[in-house]
Amino acid sequence: MKTKITKKTILKFFGILLLILVLSVLILFAVVIGRTFTFKVNTELGQWENATTIYPSLSPEQKKQLLENLKVAVQIPTVSFSESKQNTTALQEFDLLLRRVFPKVFSSSLVQHEMVGNYSHLLTVPGSEADLEPYMLLAHIDVVPADEADGWDAPPFSAQELNGFIYGRGTIDNKQSVMGILQALEYLLERGYTPRRSFYIGLGHDEEVSGSQGAVNIVKLLKSRGVKLLYVLDEGLTIMDGVVDGLIGPGALIGVSEKGQATVKLSVSTPPGHSSMPPRESSIGILASAVARLEKNRMPNLFGHGPERATFEHLAHKFGWPYRMVMSNLWLFSSLLSGVLEGQPDTNAFVRTTTAVTMFNSGVKINVMPAYAEAFVNFRIHSSQTLQEVLKLIESTVSDERVKVEFVSGFDPLPISSYDEDTFGYQIIKKTVHDIFPEVTVSPGVCVGNTDSRHYTELSPDIYRFVPSWYKPGDSARFHGVNERISIQNYEEIVLFYFQLMQNSDIINLPGPRI
């Protein structure tokens, strides 16, 4: 018996398919809209234990003095040129400055001070309850070189005040933390403060050149004493204001990891000769082609494989329409967002291992074919990749036996510190941000640069990278660049932040989530 398929049957069938499709789209739309208005992973905790015994406030005289202290610190050129070349005279002068402007810190019987690696500082502040696990605050004294001829509005070591800002190398990297931490402790000691929880302060002198003498030796010393740390807070990410399209209000990003790093050397050797009879490909041409392949064939987009997805999800409820719809539904729009992020250099760094050709050398004379050419390429490794994986990708991309690929130096991305609602360090930092900056939303993030806190992984699983410096449009060029500066108000806020953080860390237990 044959079934007769009529036109009416076919139309009915396609009608059912269309209905299913429409219903599916409506259901999907309803889910997306529903999540848009209800999605929030940025959990707020309930009633906090009150550990604040000394309330943060600064008198006009204190504001004047702390600003003067910062200015003098910036005026001392503690430059690290290389691992073997530092301005040690300036480092010695900086040591004398700290002892002079923070007399309580360096004379108190409560604070134990040690010099490490000749120029770094380790301060131990014992708490009244020895069974509470200690924490540690980090900052670094050294700065990168700066030349006024590059176009500074004020000399880079003048600490000149212009329009409410202090200009100078180190104002945001990282003397504002060095001076802010010690200034906060000085004020607390003046008011009779004794912490409940012990803590350490580590001030490295060679962070800009890897921290091999400062941070490494501080860690060795603490490790030899059996020290384990509840959390570590170092420089890193900041408070972003007006730099993320669609974000309503400022957002503080707490770095929960750092990208890894790899530097490789590419080289080509060919027979020399006269430029009047050039070969089909020169050493420079062969090497240039290899470098071009590395730049053109970027490392894979890995958005969502590391903590960068959590950054946007924690901020989702603070985005305006239609951004909020995208951020609240990254299960659907992840590819869209990652595509947008990779379009700009500063956001592209969040979604992949980046490739930067930083040095290219060849040639000895205008009429001589170069026998040798070399290039150095720096890669900043995404959290979900390893150093070895990146090196294999480099080899496969270069794919030319005439090009020698040599590994120079590098390390894997840092472990991802916890940012859960029951994680002490993250939640204490988050609370302190809210105490000083009530209007700021807090989110986890990833540092695309590196700090010397990476040496502390043996002492603590939870290392955070954050300073409450304000980061506004155009400020990215100031880091290691021209016109590094900090506002007078922001430096006062940084002092108050550390002042409050030290007391907040005296809390024994975190509260549960707010109901």
C-alpha positions in Angstrom: 0.0 0.0 0.0 1.5 3.3 -1.0 1.2 6.5 0.9 0.3 9.5 -1.2 2.2 12.6 -0.3 0.2 15.6 -1.2 1.2 19.3 -1.4 -1.0 19.9 1.6 1.0 17.3 3.6 4.3 19.0 2.6 3.0 22.4 3.6 1.8 21.1 6.9 5.2 19.5 7.5 7.1 22.7 6.8 4.5 24.6 8.9 5.3 22.4 11.8 9.1 22.9 11.3 8.6 26.7 11.1 6.5 26.6 14.3 9.2 24.6 16.1 11.9 27.1 14.8 9.8 30.1 15.9 9.2 28.6 19.3 12.9 27.7 19.7 13.8 31.3 18.9 11.2 32.7 21.3 12.5 30.3 24.0 16.1 31.3 23.4 15.1 35.0 23.4 13.3 34.5 26.7 16.2 32.8 28.3 18.6 35.5 27.1 16.4 38.3 28.3 15.7 36.5 31.6 19.4 36.1 32.3 20.1 39.7 31.2 18.0 41.0 34.1 18.7 38.4 36.7 22.3 37.3 36.1 24.8 38.3 38.8 27.8 36.2 39.9 29.4 39.1 41.9 28.1 37.9 45.3 28.1 40.3 48.1 28.8 38.9 51.6 26.6 39.5 54.7 27.4 41.2 58.0 31.1 41.7 58.5 32.9 41.4 61.8 34.0 45.0 62.8 37.7 44.9 63.0 38.1 48.7 62.4 39.3 50.3 65.6 41.0 53.3 64.0 38.9 55.0 61.4 40.7 56.4 58.3 40.9 60.1 58.2 43.6 62.5 57.2 44.2 66.0 58.6 45.3 68.8 56.3 48.7 68.6 57.8 48.9 64.9 57.2 47.8 65.3 53.6 50.5 67.9 53.0 53.2 65.7 54.6 52.3 62.5 52.8 52.4 64.3 49.5 55.8 65.7 50.3 57.1 62.3 51.2 55.9 60.9 47.9 57.5 63.7 45.9 60.9 63.1 47.6 60.6 59.4 46.8 59.9 60.1 43.1 62.8 62.5 42.9 65.3 59.7 43.8 66.2 58.0 40.5 66.2 54.3 41.6 66.5 53.1 38.0 67.1 49.5 37.1 68.8 49.4 33.7 69.6 45.7 33.7 70.1 42.9 36.1 73.8 43.9 36.4 73.3 47.6 36.3 71.3 49.5 38.9 71.6 52.9 40.5 72.8 51.6 43.8 73.6 55.1 45.1 69.9 56.1 44.6 68.8 52.8 46.3 71.0 53.7 49.3 69.5 57.2 49.3 66.0 55.8 49.2 66.7 53.6 52.2 67.7 56.7 54.2 64.5 58.5 53.0 62.3 55.7 54.3 64.0 55.7 57.7 63.6 59.5 57.9 60.0 59.9 56.9 58.6 56.8 58.6 60.3 57.0 62.1 57.6 55.0 63.9 57.9 52.1 61.4 61.7 51.9 61.8 61.9 52.5 65.5 58.8 50.6 66.8 59.6 47.5 68.9 56.6 45.9 67.2 58.1 46.1 63.7 61.1 43.9 62.8 63.1 45.3 59.8 65.7 43.4 57.7 67.6 44.4 54.6 67.7 41.6 52.0 69.9 41.4 48.9 71.6 44.6 50.1 68.8 47.0 49.0 65.4 45.2 49.5 63.4 45.5 52.7 61.5 42.9 54.7 59.3 44.1 57.5 57.6 41.7 59.9 54.6 43.0 62.0 53.7 40.3 64.6 50.0 40.0 65.5 48.5 39.5 68.9 47.0 36.1 67.8 49.9 34.0 66.6 47.6 31.1 65.4 46.1 33.3 62.6 47.8 32.7 59.3 49.7 35.9 58.2 49.5 37.7 54.9 52.0 39.9 52.9 52.0 43.2 51.1 54.4 43.7 48.2 55.7 46.7 46.3 58.9 47.6 44.5 61.4 50.5 44.8 63.1 50.4 41.4 61.8 52.1 38.3 62.5 51.8 34.5 64.6 54.5 32.8 63.0 57.8 31.7 64.3 60.6 29.5 62.8 64.1 29.5 63.6 64.4 25.8 60.9 61.8 25.0 58.3 64.5 25.5 57.5 64.7 29.2 55.4 67.6 30.4 57.6 67.8 33.5 61.1 66.2 34.1 60.6 62.5 35.0 62.4 62.8 38.3 61.1 66.2 39.3 57.8 65.1 41.0 56.4 68.4 39.7 52.8 69.2 40.5 50.7 70.1 37.4 46.9 70.5 37.5 46.4 68.3 40.6 48.8 65.5 39.4 52.3 64.6 40.5 54.4 63.8 37.5 57.4 61.4 37.6 58.7 57.9 37.1 57.4 55.6 39.8 54.2 57.5 40.5 52.1 54.5 39.3 54.9 51.9 39.0 55.3 51.5 41.9 56.5 54.0 44.5 52.8 54.9 45.2 52.5 51.5 46.8 55.9 51.6 48.6 55.1 54.9 50.2 51.4 54.2 50.6 51.9 51.0 52.5 54.5 52.4 54.9 52.6 55.7 55.3 49.5 53.7 56.3 51.5 51.6 58.8 53.1 54.8 60.2 49.7 56.4 60.9 48.4 53.2 62.5 51.4 52.9 64.8 51.1 56.5 65.7 47.6 55.8 66.9 48.6 52.8 69.0 47.6 50.0 66.5 48.6 46.4 67.2 47.4 43.9 64.6 45.5 40.8 65.5 46.9 38.9 62.4 50.6 39.0 61.7 51.7 40.4 58.3 54.8 41.0 56.3 55.8 43.9 53.9 58.3 43.1 51.1 59.8 46.0 49.2 61.9 44.7 46.3 64.7 46.7 44.7 65.0 44.9 41.3 61.4 44.0 40.2 61.9 45.7 36.9 64.8 43.3 36.1 63.1 40.1 37.4 63.5 40.3 41.2 66.4 37.8 41.3 68.1 39.6 44.2 65.2 41.1 46.0 62.0 39.0 45.9 63.8 35.7 45.4 66.0 36.2 48.5 63.0 37.4 50.5 61.1 34.3 49.6 64.2 32.1 50.5 64.4 33.8 53.9 60.7 33.4 54.7 60.7 29.8 53.4 63.7 28.9 55.7 61.5 30.1 58.6 58.6 27.9 57.6 56.4 30.9 56.7 53.1 30.2 54.9 51.0 33.1 53.8 47.2 33.3 53.7 47.4 35.7 50.8 49.8 38.1 49.0 48.9 41.4 47.5 51.2 43.1 45.0 50.9 45.7 42.3 49.1 44.8 39.1 45.6 45.8 37.9 43.8 49.1 38.8 40.5 50.9 38.9 39.3 51.4 35.3 37.1 54.4 34.7 35.7 55.2 31.3 37.9 52.7 29.4 35.4 49.9 28.9 32.6 50.6 26.4 29.2 50.2 28.0 30.4 49.8 31.6 28.4 52.1 33.9 30.7 53.4 36.6 34.3 52.4 37.5 35.4 48.8 37.9 38.3 47.5 40.0 40.1 44.5 38.5 42.0 42.3 41.0 44.6 40.3 39.2 44.2 36.6 40.0 46.9 35.5 37.7 49.7 36.7 35.4 50.5 35.7 31.8 53.6 33.6 31.3 56.5 34.7 29.1 58.8 33.4 26.5 61.6 35.1 24.6 63.1 33.3 21.6 65.9 34.2 19.3 65.6 33.5 15.5 68.7 33.5 13.5 69.8 32.9 9.9 73.4 32.3 8.6 74.3 32.5 4.9 77.5 33.0 2.9 78.6 36.6 2.7 79.1 38.3 -0.7 79.0 41.5 -2.6 75.8 43.4 -2.9 76.2 43.7 -6.7 75.6 39.9 -7.0 72.9 39.2 -4.4 71.4 35.7 -3.9 67.8 35.1 -4.5 67.1 35.4 -0.7 69.4 37.1 1.8 69.7 36.2 5.4 67.6 39.3 6.2 64.9 38.3 3.8 64.7 34.7 5.1 64.5 36.0 8.7 62.0 38.7 7.8 59.7 36.1 6.2 59.9 34.0 9.3 59.1 37.0 11.6 56.2 38.0 9.3 54.7 34.5 9.6 54.8 34.8 13.4 53.1 38.2 13.3 50.5 37.2 10.6 49.6 33.8 12.1 48.7 34.9 15.6 48.4 32.5 18.5 44.9 31.1 18.9 42.1 33.1 20.5 41.6 31.4 23.9 38.9 33.6 25.4 36.9 31.7 28.0 39.7 29.2 28.7 41.1 31.4 31.5 39.8 33.9 34.1 39.1 36.6 31.5 35.5 35.4 31.0 34.9 35.8 34.7 36.0 39.4 34.4 33.1 40.3 32.2 30.6 38.1 34.1 31.4 39.8 37.4 30.9 43.2 35.8 27.8 42.1 33.7 25.2 43.7 36.0 27.0 47.1 35.6 26.8 47.2 31.8 24.2 49.2 29.9 22.0 47.8 27.1 22.9 45.9 24.9 26.3 45.2 26.4 24.6 43.7 29.5 22.8 41.2 27.3 26.1 40.0 25.9 28.0 39.9 29.2 25.1 38.0 30.9 25.0 35.4 28.2 28.5 34.6 27.3 27.4 30.9 26.9 25.9 32.3 23.7 27.9 35.4 22.8 31.4 34.4 23.8 32.6 34.3 20.2 31.2 37.7 19.5 32.9 39.3 22.5 36.2 37.6 21.9 36.1 38.8 18.3 35.6 42.4 19.5 38.4 42.1 22.1 41.0 40.9 19.7 40.5 44.0 17.5 42.5 46.3 19.8 46.1 45.7 21.1 45.3 46.4 24.7 42.3 44.0 24.8 43.8 41.5 22.4 46.3 40.8 25.1 43.5 39.3 27.3 42.4 36.6 24.8 45.6 35.1 23.4 49.3 34.6 23.7 50.7 37.8 22.2 53.7 38.0 19.8 56.0 41.0 19.9 59.1 41.3 17.7 61.3 43.6 19.8 64.8 43.4 18.3 66.2 42.8 14.8 69.9 43.0 13.9 71.9 42.4 10.8 74.3 43.9 8.3 77.8 45.5 8.6 78.2 47.5 5.5 76.0 49.0 2.7 77.6 46.9 -0.1 78.1 43.6 1.8 75.5 40.9 1.9 75.0 40.0 5.6 76.2 36.6 6.6 74.1 36.7 9.7 70.7 38.0 10.9 69.0 37.7 14.2 65.7 38.7 15.8 64.3 38.5 19.3 60.6 37.8 19.8 58.8 38.2 23.1 55.6 36.1 23.8 53.2 36.7 26.7 51.5 33.4 27.4 47.8 33.0 27.9 46.7 31.4 31.2 45.4 28.2 29.5 48.7 27.5 27.6 52.1 26.3 28.7 55.5 27.5 27.8 56.2 24.2 26.0 53.0 24.5 23.9 53.9 27.9 22.8 57.4 26.9 21.8 56.0 24.1 19.7 53.6 26.5 18.0 56.6 28.9 17.2 58.5 26.0 15.6 55.6 24.9 13.4 54.8 28.5 12.4 58.4 29.4 11.4 58.7 26.0 9.6 62.0 26.8 7.8 65.1 24.7 8.5 67.2 27.7 7.5 65.9 29.6 10.5 67.4 28.6 13.9 65.0 29.0 16.8 66.5 29.2 20.2 64.7 29.5 23.5 66.3 32.4 25.5 64.1 32.6 28.7 60.6 32.2 29.9 58.2 30.7 32.4 54.6 29.3 32.5 51.6 31.4 33.3 51.1 31.8 37.1 48.5 29.6 38.9 45.0 31.1 39.1 44.3 32.4 42.6 40.8 31.7 44.0 38.2 34.4 43.8 35.3 32.5 45.4 33.0 34.0 48.0 34.8 32.0 50.7 38.3 33.0 49.7 39.7 35.2 52.5 42.3 37.3 50.5 40.1 38.1 47.5 37.1 39.1 49.7 39.2 41.2 52.1 40.6 43.2 49.2 37.2 43.5 47.6 35.7 44.7 50.9 38.5 47.3 51.3 37.8 48.6 47.8 34.2 49.1 48.7 35.1 50.7 52.0 37.2 53.4 50.3 35.4 53.5 46.9 31.7 52.6 47.4 30.9 53.3 43.8 33.4 50.8 42.4 32.4 47.3 41.2 35.1 44.6 41.8 36.0 41.8 39.4 38.8 39.3 38.9 41.2 39.9 36.1 44.5 38.7 34.6 47.7 40.8 34.5 49.2 40.9 31.0 52.5 42.1 32.4 54.6 40.4 35.1 55.5 41.3 38.7 58.0 39.8 41.1 55.1 38.3 43.1 55.5 35.2 40.8 58.4 34.2 43.1 56.0 33.8 46.1 54.0 30.9 44.7 55.8 28.5 47.2 54.5 30.6 50.1 50.8 31.1 49.2 48.3 29.7 46.6 46.5 33.1 46.6 48.5 35.9 45.1 46.6 39.0 44.1 47.8 41.9 41.9 46.0 45.2 42.5 46.6 48.9 43.4 43.7 51.3 43.6 45.3 53.7 41.1 42.7 55.2 38.7 43.1 54.2 35.1 41.4 56.5 32.6 41.4 56.8 28.8 44.9 57.4 27.6 46.6 56.2 30.8 47.9 52.9 29.3 50.6 54.9 27.5 51.9 56.2 30.8 53.0 52.8 32.1 56.7 52.6 31.4 56.0 55.5 29.0 55.9 59.3 29.0 54.1 61.4 31.5 53.6 58.8 34.2 51.6 60.6 36.9 49.2 60.2 39.9 46.6 62.6 41.1 47.1 64.0 44.6 43.6 62.8 45.6 44.4 59.3 44.3 47.5 59.0 46.4 45.6 60.0 49.5 43.1 57.3 48.6 45.9 54.7 48.2 47.2 55.5 51.7 43.7 55.1 53.1 43.2 51.8 51.2 46.2 50.2 52.9 45.3 51.8 56.2 41.9 50.0 56.0 43.2 46.8 54.5 45.5 46.2 57.4 42.6 46.4 59.8 40.2 44.5 57.6 42.7 41.6 57.5 42.3 41.2 61.3 38.9 39.6 60.7 39.0 36.0 61.7 36.2 34.6 59.6 34.4 35.8 56.5 30.6 36.3 56.6 28.4 34.1 54.5 26.7 35.4 51.3 24.1 38.1 51.8 20.6 36.6 51.7 
